[in-house]
Each structure stands twice: as C-alpha cells, then as structure tokens.
Amino acid sequence: TGDVAFPPNNRTNWDGIDPKPLKEYLRDVTLTPLNWTPGSCLVAFPSDDGPQHFSELDEMMKEVNANFPRVQEFVNKPVPVNAPATERLREAVAGRVKELCVYDEKMQEAPVVHFMCDSKMRVRFLTHFYAFLFFESWEQDLFTKRFVRDHLRYADEIQCAAARVVAAIRDRARRRDPTGNSNGDFDSFHIRKGDFQYKSAWLEADQIYENSKDELQENATVFVATDHKEKPFFKTFADHCDLVFLSDFKEELKDVNTNYFGMIDQLVASRGRVFFGCHPSTFSGFIFRMRGYHSQKDKVEGWDRGVLPKSYYYTGKKEKSMYQSYASLQFPYYSREFPISWRDIDKGIEELSAIGDDSYLIEYIAYVYTTNRSSVHKNKRSNSIELWSFLT
C-alpha cells in the first residue's frame, strides 16, 4: 500500500524471543508467494522483463509437457549448458514437475519478496538452489551458479585453516612414501554417526572398510571427518591405513574457533584423492559438490561430463557409484548433489571481458586468477583488486 508498517512493538532485536509475531508481520507487509514449492513447480526467470517474455516461458512449458521427458533420457547424456532454453528446460523438469512459477511483473515490482517456512502448510524449501531455479538465459544460469560457488563460501579464516591442515596431511603422506607419493596424495572419508536419523547408514567400521577397500591403497594416509568421538571404533581402518583426524592438527588449528571445525572437516575431506561419503548426509553432499567444483578447475577425468570418478558412498552397493555417471535432478533432491550444479560452470566466461558491466569484468578477472589457484576480491572502498590463494 505504500504505508509505513513497523514491526511488532517497533522491535528490531528479536534475539531469544518467540519470532512468531515477527513472522506474521513479514507475511502481512511483503509479497509472500505460497505457490513457490519445490515439489509442485520450477521457478522460472525470463531473459528480460515484459509480458511477452512470460508468455515465452509458458509456451516452452507447453511444448515440454506435450512430450514430457523421463530422467532416463539424460543418464550420461547431459544437455549442453548453452543449449536452447527449451532443451535445458526438458532436462530440468524431467520426471519431476509440469508447471512453472514465473518471476513475473508483480514480483519484480514488489519492494520485498518474503519466502516463508511453515511445516503445517507444507511450505519448506528443502532443496538445492539449482534444483528449484531455471533461467531462460543460459548465461544468467551459469552466472548464478558461479556466484554461489565463489561468494556463498566459507570465510577466509576457515579456508586458510583448512589449507594448513591439507598441507600438513600432504607433507605427512609425502614423508611416508617420498618415492611413490611425491605429491603427498591422501584419501578421505566422512563417517557420520552421532544422532544420524537414517539407520541404513549406521554401519560398523569393518563394514565401512569392506565397502570401500577396493578403491583404497593399503597403508595410505587417510583423513576422516567424523562426529564420532570414540577412536577405538576406527581400529579396522587403523590396521590398514595411516589414519588421521582433525584433532591431530592442533598446531595448524591454534586459535581457530572450534565452531569452525565441522566446516574445516568438509574442506579438508574435499581434497582427498579418493573420497567416501555417507548417504544421504547433506554434510557429505556439500563435500561432493566442492569436489565437483574442483573437477572443473583441475580438468580431472570426466570433468566435461560432470562425473567424479574417485568419489563414492560407503553406505551400500546401490549408491556407492552414484557420482560415476551423469544424472539429472531426481527426488529426494537434498539427499545428494547433482552435476548440473558444477558441470561446465565456467562456460563462456572468457567472453565476459568484452562486456562493459563492472560486475562481469570483476568475475572475468576472478576466473583468470582462479585458473592460477587464486581468488579475486573487489575492495569496495578503494576499488582495488586483492588476491589471495585458494585452498589447493
């Protein structure tokens, strides 16, 4: 309406207070799209504003629905990231949803769009961002994925602490086998125990080792990220591997906030030569996605197909080799990551240097330095470019 509406009691600090009145206030004064639910529609962003572009998206969806695709069509057959919008839409909705939720004029003109969460109304975004968003422009699609990769990441302090641990593990592995392992390669696991709700993942160490031993090298250095406190549990691994945990690197983690340790565990595990995760842990899932990002930079085997040849689950034969082949999005989305989030993510970025828009130019410079294992940050005060090393 344009009228000023203050929050309940004009309160701005809600720490330790029941947020229900604040949530109700937000729902009253903002545009709240209740129909935006991952299980019923795919959110679609037109390539430009104007009613004609909304109609284009509707016509695309009608064309796709006329011969609705199945997920089997895309097994090891990914659609090129720069393919026409209709082809990319076919893969995005395959076997999933038949409707679009369009980012229309009403939403574009709204001062605030609020996405509420209410379990009773079954309104919950339990999904990956890339599984719920579709951009008519392939350039915008990849820009959004790169933005998440490069900016929605762990803070520098966490990245640097993890880099110190990785360097220490590699040095340890190299000293144990200076001739056969001059690179200091190590393998890694994420073993979830604790309060994990999925009983199918409650495996004993001997079963975990049995499920993974074919991909491991005897007596190799293995880093384990885990929430399990009892070290005797891992005796089977210790009999075959040089086993290390984050707690073994107190010097590298001196003065680091212990609340960061879980995130550091993820970053270190993502750099293993071979990695075994726990299905369907989302903690493992993000490690797989980071390995996907690394695969594109390092151009490892299968990078162009989005596959991760040395990434596995230890929880069973069915899911063990999920990342060995390309698969389109499938429910339940949260239980794993999908190669659509990292495959060919830097496509066309070299061309951005020719675009005058400053944000695109900065992204292009960041890409150039990323290929040299560096990241770029634009200092807003001085407009300068600062470089720092990526986790290697």
MIROGU-161101 format. One record per residue (C-alpha): x, y, z; residue in one letter. Coordinates in nm, 4 decimals, always signed. Layout:
+----------+----------+----------+------+
:        X :        Y :        Z : resn :
+----------+----------+----------+------+
:        X :        Y :        Z :    A :
...
+----------+----------+----------+------+
//
This chain:
+----------+----------+----------+------+
:        X :        Y :        Z : resn :
+----------+----------+----------+------+
:  +0.0000 :  +0.0000 :  +0.0000 :    T :
:  +0.2950 :  +0.2335 :  +0.0477 :    G :
:  +0.2047 :  +0.2951 :  +0.4118 :    D :
:  +0.4744 :  +0.2588 :  +0.6768 :    V :
:  +0.4235 :  -0.0525 :  +0.8890 :    A :
:  +0.6525 :  -0.1017 :  +1.1877 :    F :
:  +0.7342 :  -0.4458 :  +1.3296 :    P :
:  +0.5506 :  -0.5588 :  +1.6460 :    P :
:  +0.6248 :  -0.3136 :  +1.9293 :    N :
:  +0.8704 :  -0.1497 :  +1.6893 :    N :
:  +1.1215 :  -0.4152 :  +1.7987 :    R :
:  +1.4389 :  -0.4592 :  +1.5941 :    T :
:  +1.6198 :  -0.7114 :  +1.8142 :    N :
:  +1.4466 :  -1.0491 :  +1.8359 :    W :
:  +1.7283 :  -1.2493 :  +1.9936 :    D :
:  +1.5875 :  -1.5030 :  +2.2384 :    G :
:  +1.2277 :  -1.4007 :  +2.1703 :    I :
:  +0.9487 :  -1.6045 :  +2.0103 :    D :
:  +0.9684 :  -1.4987 :  +1.6421 :    P :
:  +0.6067 :  -1.5867 :  +1.5614 :    K :
:  +0.4793 :  -1.2223 :  +1.5764 :    P :
:  +0.7689 :  -1.1142 :  +1.3528 :    L :
:  +0.6916 :  -1.3875 :  +1.1007 :    K :
:  +0.3255 :  -1.2876 :  +1.0903 :    E :
:  +0.4276 :  -0.9239 :  +1.0412 :    Y :
:  +0.6545 :  -1.0162 :  +0.7494 :    L :
:  +0.3753 :  -1.2149 :  +0.5861 :    R :
:  +0.1441 :  -0.9126 :  +0.6131 :    D :
:  +0.3764 :  -0.6460 :  +0.4708 :    V :
:  +0.5565 :  -0.8386 :  +0.1971 :    T :
:  +0.4724 :  -1.0351 :  -0.1137 :    L :
:  +0.4704 :  -1.3982 :  +0.0004 :    T :
:  +0.4400 :  -1.6479 :  -0.2870 :    P :
:  +0.2900 :  -1.9573 :  -0.1226 :    L :
:  +0.2767 :  -2.1451 :  -0.4529 :    N :
:  +0.6560 :  -2.1489 :  -0.4826 :    W :
:  +0.7164 :  -2.5027 :  -0.3575 :    T :
:  +0.9881 :  -2.7330 :  -0.4950 :    P :
:  +0.7554 :  -3.0308 :  -0.5251 :    G :
:  +0.4979 :  -2.8586 :  -0.7441 :    S :
:  +0.6768 :  -2.6162 :  -0.9745 :    C :
:  +1.0065 :  -2.4941 :  -1.1136 :    L :
:  +1.0815 :  -2.1257 :  -1.0600 :    V :
:  +1.1489 :  -1.9646 :  -1.3978 :    A :
:  +1.3234 :  -1.6336 :  -1.4626 :    F :
:  +1.2620 :  -1.4778 :  -1.8061 :    P :
:  +1.5530 :  -1.3437 :  -2.0090 :    S :
:  +1.4019 :  -0.9948 :  -1.9904 :    D :
:  +1.1009 :  -0.8180 :  -1.8400 :    D :
:  +0.7739 :  -0.7626 :  -2.0202 :    G :
:  +0.4626 :  -0.9807 :  -2.0694 :    P :
:  +0.5917 :  -1.1277 :  -2.3960 :    Q :
:  +0.8785 :  -1.2960 :  -2.2125 :    H :
:  +0.6422 :  -1.4510 :  -1.9580 :    F :
:  +0.4420 :  -1.5897 :  -2.2498 :    S :
:  +0.7600 :  -1.7358 :  -2.3989 :    E :
:  +0.8193 :  -1.9375 :  -2.0837 :    L :
:  +0.4600 :  -2.0610 :  -2.0780 :    D :
:  +0.4883 :  -2.1738 :  -2.4396 :    E :
:  +0.8139 :  -2.3561 :  -2.3640 :    M :
:  +0.6495 :  -2.5439 :  -2.0787 :    M :
:  +0.3552 :  -2.6429 :  -2.3002 :    K :
:  +0.5967 :  -2.7757 :  -2.5617 :    E :
:  +0.7848 :  -2.9779 :  -2.2997 :    V :
:  +0.4641 :  -3.1165 :  -2.1478 :    N :
:  +0.3452 :  -3.2328 :  -2.4900 :    A :
:  +0.6192 :  -3.4963 :  -2.4747 :    N :
:  +0.7115 :  -3.4980 :  -2.1081 :    F :
:  +1.0690 :  -3.6241 :  -2.0590 :    P :
:  +1.1836 :  -3.9036 :  -1.8286 :    R :
:  +1.5009 :  -3.8914 :  -1.6200 :    V :
:  +1.6304 :  -4.1998 :  -1.8044 :    Q :
:  +1.6711 :  -3.9884 :  -2.1182 :    E :
:  +1.9551 :  -3.7964 :  -1.9570 :    F :
:  +2.1599 :  -4.0720 :  -1.7946 :    V :
:  +2.5125 :  -3.9987 :  -1.9195 :    N :
:  +2.3548 :  -3.7661 :  -2.1768 :    K :
:  +2.3697 :  -3.4149 :  -2.0291 :    P :
:  +2.2219 :  -3.1279 :  -2.2248 :    V :
:  +2.4890 :  -2.8694 :  -2.3177 :    P :
:  +2.4855 :  -2.5811 :  -2.0702 :    V :
:  +2.4455 :  -2.3336 :  -2.3584 :    N :
:  +2.1690 :  -2.5275 :  -2.5350 :    A :
:  +1.8434 :  -2.3532 :  -2.6322 :    P :
:  +1.6190 :  -2.2806 :  -2.3346 :    A :
:  +1.3579 :  -2.5421 :  -2.4282 :    T :
:  +1.6186 :  -2.8205 :  -2.4312 :    E :
:  +1.7567 :  -2.7148 :  -2.0939 :    R :
:  +1.4033 :  -2.6923 :  -1.9554 :    L :
:  +1.3321 :  -3.0507 :  -2.0646 :    R :
:  +1.6206 :  -3.1786 :  -1.8552 :    E :
:  +1.5370 :  -2.9503 :  -1.5619 :    A :
:  +1.1797 :  -3.0826 :  -1.5232 :    V :
:  +1.2321 :  -3.4435 :  -1.6370 :    A :
:  +1.0266 :  -3.6802 :  -1.4246 :    G :
:  +0.9613 :  -3.4006 :  -1.1732 :    R :
:  +0.7234 :  -3.1090 :  -1.2248 :    V :
:  +0.4961 :  -2.9935 :  -1.5065 :    K :
:  +0.4401 :  -2.6332 :  -1.4001 :    E :
:  +0.6434 :  -2.3150 :  -1.3835 :    L :
:  +0.6304 :  -2.0489 :  -1.1142 :    C :
:  +0.7320 :  -1.7437 :  -1.3122 :    V :
:  +0.9143 :  -1.4459 :  -1.1656 :    Y :
:  +0.6544 :  -1.2095 :  -1.3106 :    D :
:  +0.5933 :  -0.8339 :  -1.3122 :    E :
:  +0.4165 :  -0.8359 :  -0.9755 :    K :
:  +0.7147 :  -0.9982 :  -0.8071 :    M :
:  +0.9641 :  -0.7804 :  -0.9920 :    Q :
:  +0.7877 :  -0.4654 :  -0.8718 :    E :
:  +0.7448 :  -0.5784 :  -0.5104 :    A :
:  +0.9782 :  -0.3944 :  -0.2642 :    P :
:  +1.0233 :  -0.7156 :  -0.0643 :    V :
:  +0.9545 :  -1.0785 :  -0.1544 :    V :
:  +0.9334 :  -1.2996 :  +0.1556 :    H :
:  +0.9673 :  -1.6777 :  +0.1385 :    F :
:  +0.8045 :  -1.8148 :  +0.4490 :    M :
:  +0.8517 :  -2.1525 :  +0.6153 :    C :
:  +0.5555 :  -2.3269 :  +0.7731 :    D :
:  +0.5575 :  -2.7028 :  +0.8264 :    S :
:  +0.1793 :  -2.7163 :  +0.8802 :    K :
:  +0.1225 :  -2.5510 :  +0.5433 :    M :
:  +0.3928 :  -2.7727 :  +0.3907 :    R :
:  +0.5870 :  -2.4654 :  +0.2811 :    V :
:  +0.9550 :  -2.5506 :  +0.3063 :    R :
:  +1.2499 :  -2.5077 :  +0.0699 :    F :
:  +1.4176 :  -2.8392 :  +0.1399 :    L :
:  +1.6102 :  -2.8468 :  -0.1855 :    T :
:  +1.9225 :  -2.7206 :  -0.3592 :    H :
:  +1.9028 :  -2.3750 :  -0.5161 :    F :
:  +1.9920 :  -2.5153 :  -0.8584 :    Y :
:  +1.7148 :  -2.7762 :  -0.8367 :    A :
:  +1.4491 :  -2.5090 :  -0.7953 :    F :
:  +1.5589 :  -2.2285 :  -1.0293 :    L :
:  +1.5519 :  -2.2118 :  -1.4093 :    F :
:  +1.6868 :  -1.9205 :  -1.6117 :    F :
:  +1.5791 :  -1.8718 :  -1.9707 :    E :
:  +1.9237 :  -1.7215 :  -2.0344 :    S :
:  +2.1992 :  -1.9827 :  -2.0051 :    W :
:  +2.4498 :  -1.7056 :  -1.9308 :    E :
:  +2.2454 :  -1.5972 :  -1.6285 :    Q :
:  +2.2087 :  -1.9583 :  -1.5192 :    D :
:  +2.5840 :  -2.0108 :  -1.5097 :    L :
:  +2.6469 :  -1.6680 :  -1.3591 :    F :
:  +2.4151 :  -1.7592 :  -1.0685 :    T :
:  +2.5891 :  -2.0926 :  -1.0113 :    K :
:  +2.9296 :  -1.9255 :  -1.0192 :    R :
:  +2.8064 :  -1.6586 :  -0.7776 :    F :
:  +2.7099 :  -1.9277 :  -0.5290 :    V :
:  +3.0384 :  -2.1124 :  -0.5815 :    R :
:  +3.2606 :  -1.8051 :  -0.5494 :    D :
:  +3.0771 :  -1.5906 :  -0.2939 :    H :
:  +2.8498 :  -1.8111 :  -0.0812 :    L :
:  +3.1504 :  -1.9950 :  +0.0543 :    R :
:  +3.3224 :  -2.0352 :  +0.3874 :    Y :
:  +3.5060 :  -1.7318 :  +0.5217 :    A :
:  +3.8767 :  -1.6838 :  +0.4581 :    D :
:  +3.9742 :  -1.7796 :  +0.8132 :    E :
:  +3.8089 :  -2.1183 :  +0.7657 :    I :
:  +3.9551 :  -2.1677 :  +0.4176 :    Q :
:  +4.3055 :  -2.0829 :  +0.5367 :    C :
:  +4.2844 :  -2.3100 :  +0.8410 :    A :
:  +4.1747 :  -2.5972 :  +0.6155 :    A :
:  +4.4590 :  -2.5210 :  +0.3733 :    A :
:  +4.7112 :  -2.5515 :  +0.6588 :    R :
:  +4.5689 :  -2.8908 :  +0.7554 :    V :
:  +4.5715 :  -3.0113 :  +0.3940 :    V :
:  +4.9354 :  -2.9042 :  +0.3601 :    A :
:  +5.0245 :  -3.0887 :  +0.6815 :    A :
:  +4.8499 :  -3.4076 :  +0.5680 :    I :
:  +5.0214 :  -3.3953 :  +0.2296 :    R :
:  +5.3574 :  -3.3426 :  +0.3956 :    D :
:  +5.2913 :  -3.6427 :  +0.6206 :    R :
:  +5.1884 :  -3.8620 :  +0.3258 :    A :
:  +5.4897 :  -3.7480 :  +0.1231 :    R :
:  +5.7361 :  -3.8227 :  +0.4037 :    R :
:  +5.5891 :  -4.1717 :  +0.4476 :    R :
:  +5.6449 :  -4.2545 :  +0.0791 :    D :
:  +5.8732 :  -3.9938 :  -0.0818 :    P :
:  +5.9307 :  -4.2006 :  -0.3956 :    T :
:  +5.5836 :  -4.3371 :  -0.4659 :    G :
:  +5.3819 :  -4.0385 :  -0.3425 :    N :
:  +5.5769 :  -3.7252 :  -0.4252 :    S :
:  +5.2508 :  -3.5253 :  -0.4497 :    N :
:  +5.1510 :  -3.6163 :  -0.0966 :    G :
:  +4.8151 :  -3.7600 :  -0.2034 :    D :
:  +4.5807 :  -3.8772 :  +0.0709 :    F :
:  +4.2339 :  -4.0305 :  +0.0779 :    D :
:  +3.9385 :  -3.9074 :  +0.2829 :    S :
:  +3.6111 :  -4.0136 :  +0.4425 :    F :
:  +3.3134 :  -3.8503 :  +0.6046 :    H :
:  +3.1764 :  -4.1027 :  +0.8536 :    I :
:  +2.8527 :  -3.9896 :  +1.0141 :    R :
:  +2.7446 :  -4.1446 :  +1.3425 :    K :
:  +2.6045 :  -3.9402 :  +1.6311 :    G :
:  +2.2348 :  -3.8594 :  +1.6004 :    D :
:  +2.2019 :  -3.9509 :  +1.2316 :    F :
:  +1.8375 :  -4.0419 :  +1.1666 :    Q :
:  +1.8962 :  -4.2801 :  +0.8755 :    Y :
:  +1.9549 :  -4.6237 :  +1.0230 :    K :
:  +2.0710 :  -4.7642 :  +0.6879 :    S :
:  +2.3887 :  -4.5568 :  +0.7365 :    A :
:  +2.4619 :  -4.6962 :  +1.0833 :    W :
:  +2.7481 :  -4.9216 :  +0.9775 :    L :
:  +3.0303 :  -5.0583 :  +1.1866 :    E :
:  +3.3857 :  -4.9723 :  +1.0864 :    A :
:  +3.4633 :  -5.3195 :  +0.9498 :    D :
:  +3.1644 :  -5.2960 :  +0.7128 :    Q :
:  +3.2614 :  -4.9444 :  +0.6031 :    I :
:  +3.6128 :  -5.0648 :  +0.5277 :    Y :
:  +3.4810 :  -5.3720 :  +0.3440 :    E :
:  +3.2628 :  -5.1488 :  +0.1249 :    N :
:  +3.5485 :  -4.9142 :  +0.0395 :    S :
:  +3.8726 :  -5.1147 :  +0.0426 :    K :
:  +3.8765 :  -5.1830 :  -0.3328 :    D :
:  +3.9276 :  -4.8118 :  -0.4005 :    E :
:  +4.1887 :  -4.7572 :  -0.1280 :    L :
:  +4.5630 :  -4.8171 :  -0.1262 :    Q :
:  +4.6994 :  -5.0313 :  +0.1557 :    E :
:  +4.8866 :  -4.8275 :  +0.4171 :    N :
:  +4.7922 :  -4.4966 :  +0.2524 :    A :
:  +4.7260 :  -4.1842 :  +0.4580 :    T :
:  +4.3509 :  -4.1432 :  +0.5178 :    V :
:  +4.1809 :  -3.8382 :  +0.6694 :    F :
:  +3.8474 :  -3.8996 :  +0.8434 :    V :
:  +3.5947 :  -3.6235 :  +0.9040 :    A :
:  +3.3548 :  -3.7526 :  +1.1670 :    T :
:  +3.1301 :  -3.6651 :  +1.4586 :    D :
:  +3.2189 :  -3.9938 :  +1.6326 :    H :
:  +3.4298 :  -3.9373 :  +1.9414 :    K :
:  +3.5494 :  -4.2908 :  +2.0179 :    E :
:  +3.8737 :  -4.3601 :  +1.8282 :    K :
:  +3.8697 :  -4.7393 :  +1.9009 :    P :
:  +3.5734 :  -4.7582 :  +1.6604 :    F :
:  +3.8176 :  -4.6975 :  +1.3729 :    F :
:  +4.0608 :  -4.9796 :  +1.4601 :    K :
:  +3.9813 :  -5.1713 :  +1.1392 :    T :
:  +4.0893 :  -4.8673 :  +0.9366 :    F :
:  +4.3966 :  -4.8131 :  +1.1525 :    A :
:  +4.5063 :  -5.1711 :  +1.0772 :    D :
:  +4.5201 :  -5.0912 :  +0.7045 :    H :
:  +4.5749 :  -4.7153 :  +0.6810 :    C :
:  +4.7701 :  -4.4287 :  +0.8272 :    D :
:  +4.4619 :  -4.2748 :  +0.9882 :    L :
:  +4.4412 :  -3.9056 :  +1.0799 :    V :
:  +4.1671 :  -3.6811 :  +1.2194 :    F :
:  +4.1251 :  -3.3075 :  +1.2547 :    L :
:  +4.2189 :  -3.3406 :  +1.6213 :    S :
:  +4.5687 :  -3.4493 :  +1.5117 :    D :
:  +4.6439 :  -3.0996 :  +1.3810 :    F :
:  +4.6281 :  -2.8827 :  +1.6899 :    K :
:  +4.9212 :  -2.6646 :  +1.5808 :    E :
:  +4.7582 :  -2.5834 :  +1.2454 :    E :
:  +4.4307 :  -2.5029 :  +1.4237 :    L :
:  +4.5762 :  -2.2992 :  +1.7070 :    K :
:  +4.3497 :  -2.0037 :  +1.7951 :    D :
:  +4.0824 :  -2.1173 :  +1.5447 :    V :
:  +3.7240 :  -2.1026 :  +1.6708 :    N :
:  +3.6155 :  -2.4616 :  +1.7440 :    T :
:  +3.2740 :  -2.3831 :  +1.5959 :    N :
:  +3.4518 :  -2.3813 :  +1.2588 :    Y :
:  +3.5823 :  -2.7357 :  +1.2877 :    F :
:  +3.2927 :  -2.9013 :  +1.1054 :    G :
:  +3.3390 :  -2.6713 :  +0.8078 :    M :
:  +3.7139 :  -2.7281 :  +0.8135 :    I :
:  +3.6468 :  -3.1038 :  +0.8142 :    D :
:  +3.4462 :  -3.0606 :  +0.4933 :    Q :
:  +3.7113 :  -2.8560 :  +0.3161 :    L :
:  +3.9915 :  -3.0963 :  +0.4068 :    V :
:  +3.7896 :  -3.4040 :  +0.3069 :    A :
:  +3.7067 :  -3.2447 :  -0.0289 :    S :
:  +4.0756 :  -3.2585 :  -0.1251 :    R :
:  +4.1237 :  -3.6320 :  -0.0864 :    G :
:  +4.2452 :  -3.8301 :  -0.3867 :    R :
:  +3.9574 :  -4.0707 :  -0.3218 :    V :
:  +3.6618 :  -3.9642 :  -0.1099 :    F :
:  +3.3933 :  -4.1776 :  +0.0537 :    F :
:  +3.0850 :  -4.0055 :  +0.1934 :    G :
:  +2.7792 :  -4.1102 :  +0.3903 :    C :
:  +2.4473 :  -4.1353 :  +0.2069 :    H :
:  +2.2161 :  -3.9422 :  +0.2461 :    P :
:  +2.4108 :  -3.6955 :  +0.4615 :    S :
:  +2.3923 :  -3.3354 :  +0.3362 :    T :
:  +2.7298 :  -3.2797 :  +0.5082 :    F :
:  +2.8777 :  -3.5362 :  +0.2686 :    S :
:  +2.6724 :  -3.3857 :  -0.0116 :    G :
:  +2.8439 :  -3.0493 :  +0.0095 :    F :
:  +3.1832 :  -3.2219 :  +0.0028 :    I :
:  +3.0799 :  -3.3881 :  -0.3229 :    F :
:  +2.9734 :  -3.0526 :  -0.4664 :    R :
:  +3.3075 :  -2.8948 :  -0.3719 :    M :
:  +3.4820 :  -3.1877 :  -0.5406 :    R :
:  +3.2688 :  -3.1115 :  -0.8450 :    G :
:  +3.3870 :  -2.7505 :  -0.8408 :    Y :
:  +3.7487 :  -2.8689 :  -0.8096 :    H :
:  +3.6996 :  -3.1108 :  -1.1008 :    S :
:  +3.6131 :  -2.8237 :  -1.3346 :    Q :
:  +3.9191 :  -2.6207 :  -1.2343 :    K :
:  +4.1587 :  -2.9142 :  -1.2368 :    D :
:  +4.0066 :  -3.0731 :  -1.5502 :    K :
:  +4.0149 :  -3.4177 :  -1.3923 :    V :
:  +3.8913 :  -3.7217 :  -1.5815 :    E :
:  +3.5221 :  -3.6864 :  -1.6673 :    G :
:  +3.5010 :  -3.3139 :  -1.5884 :    W :
:  +3.3224 :  -3.2364 :  -1.9167 :    D :
:  +3.0531 :  -3.4951 :  -1.8339 :    R :
:  +3.0138 :  -3.3810 :  -1.4748 :    G :
:  +3.1209 :  -3.7149 :  -1.3276 :    V :
:  +3.3507 :  -3.7678 :  -1.0278 :    L :
:  +3.5471 :  -4.0912 :  -1.0896 :    P :
:  +3.7037 :  -4.1077 :  -0.7421 :    K :
:  +3.4059 :  -4.0053 :  -0.5299 :    S :
:  +3.1884 :  -4.2703 :  -0.3639 :    Y :
:  +2.9432 :  -4.3533 :  -0.0873 :    Y :
:  +3.0424 :  -4.6206 :  +0.1640 :    Y :
:  +2.6870 :  -4.6974 :  +0.2751 :    T :
:  +2.5968 :  -4.9619 :  +0.0167 :    G :
:  +2.6375 :  -5.1017 :  -0.3345 :    K :
:  +2.3295 :  -4.9233 :  -0.4728 :    K :
:  +2.4549 :  -4.5729 :  -0.4027 :    E :
:  +2.8310 :  -4.6374 :  -0.3989 :    K :
:  +2.8965 :  -4.5218 :  -0.7550 :    S :
:  +2.6273 :  -4.2545 :  -0.7916 :    M :
:  +2.8834 :  -3.9954 :  -0.8987 :    Y :
:  +3.0422 :  -4.2202 :  -1.1599 :    Q :
:  +2.7687 :  -4.1364 :  -1.4107 :    S :
:  +2.5745 :  -3.8257 :  -1.5052 :    Y :
:  +2.2200 :  -3.7999 :  -1.3731 :    A :
:  +1.9591 :  -3.5260 :  -1.3979 :    S :
:  +1.7753 :  -3.3977 :  -1.0926 :    L :
:  +1.5794 :  -3.6602 :  -0.9010 :    Q :
:  +1.3788 :  -3.6692 :  -0.5783 :    F :
:  +1.4715 :  -3.6537 :  -0.2931 :    P :
:  +1.6933 :  -3.3677 :  -0.4050 :    Y :
:  +1.8505 :  -3.2944 :  -0.0666 :    Y :
:  +1.9945 :  -3.6451 :  -0.0253 :    S :
:  +2.2769 :  -3.5907 :  -0.2766 :    R :
:  +2.4278 :  -3.3305 :  -0.5075 :    E :
:  +2.3837 :  -3.3260 :  -0.8845 :    F :
:  +2.6373 :  -3.2465 :  -1.1580 :    P :
:  +2.4118 :  -2.9781 :  -1.3055 :    I :
:  +2.5484 :  -2.7576 :  -1.0259 :    S :
:  +2.9112 :  -2.7767 :  -1.1416 :    W :
:  +2.9359 :  -2.9239 :  -1.4945 :    R :
:  +3.0887 :  -2.6759 :  -1.7417 :    D :
:  +3.0103 :  -2.3971 :  -1.4948 :    I :
:  +3.2734 :  -2.1621 :  -1.6456 :    D :
:  +3.1401 :  -2.1879 :  -1.9999 :    K :
:  +3.1677 :  -1.8570 :  -2.1847 :    G :
:  +3.3339 :  -1.6698 :  -1.9013 :    I :
:  +3.6266 :  -1.5659 :  -2.1220 :    E :
:  +3.3831 :  -1.3581 :  -2.3262 :    E :
:  +3.2802 :  -1.1522 :  -2.0249 :    L :
:  +3.5926 :  -0.9384 :  -2.0539 :    S :
:  +3.4345 :  -0.7784 :  -2.3599 :    A :
:  +3.1279 :  -0.6673 :  -2.1615 :    I :
:  +3.1462 :  -0.3216 :  -2.0097 :    G :
:  +2.9420 :  -0.4052 :  -1.6976 :    D :
:  +3.1785 :  -0.3873 :  -1.3976 :    D :
:  +3.0367 :  -0.6940 :  -1.2227 :    S :
:  +3.1024 :  -0.9090 :  -1.5272 :    Y :
:  +3.4538 :  -0.7672 :  -1.5608 :    L :
:  +3.5346 :  -0.8485 :  -1.1996 :    I :
:  +3.4003 :  -1.2005 :  -1.2474 :    E :
:  +3.6204 :  -1.2455 :  -1.5540 :    Y :
:  +3.9300 :  -1.1314 :  -1.3645 :    I :
:  +3.8358 :  -1.3717 :  -1.0838 :    A :
:  +3.8167 :  -1.6552 :  -1.3341 :    Y :
:  +4.1597 :  -1.5761 :  -1.4774 :    V :
:  +4.3193 :  -1.5865 :  -1.1339 :    Y :
:  +4.1170 :  -1.8912 :  -1.0303 :    T :
:  +4.2841 :  -2.0910 :  -1.3065 :    T :
:  +4.6113 :  -1.9981 :  -1.1365 :    N :
:  +4.4759 :  -2.1118 :  -0.7964 :    R :
:  +4.3901 :  -1.7607 :  -0.6833 :    S :
:  +4.0706 :  -1.5767 :  -0.5994 :    S :
:  +3.9797 :  -1.2149 :  -0.6563 :    V :
:  +3.8026 :  -0.9756 :  -0.4253 :    H :
:  +3.6985 :  -0.6216 :  -0.5148 :    K :
:  +3.7610 :  -0.3851 :  -0.2267 :    N :
:  +3.4567 :  -0.1547 :  -0.2203 :    K :
:  +3.6450 :  +0.1300 :  -0.0523 :    R :
:  +3.9472 :  +0.1546 :  -0.2767 :    S :
:  +3.8028 :  -0.0199 :  -0.5842 :    N :
:  +4.1245 :  -0.2230 :  -0.5889 :    S :
:  +4.1783 :  -0.5878 :  -0.6629 :    I :
:  +4.3105 :  -0.8049 :  -0.3818 :    E :
:  +4.4335 :  -1.1575 :  -0.4392 :    L :
:  +4.4696 :  -1.4454 :  -0.2045 :    W :
:  +4.5490 :  -1.8143 :  -0.2508 :    S :
:  +4.2733 :  -2.0667 :  -0.2962 :    F :
:  +4.2708 :  -2.3873 :  -0.0947 :    L :
:  +4.4883 :  -2.6186 :  -0.3023 :    T :
+----------+----------+----------+------+
//
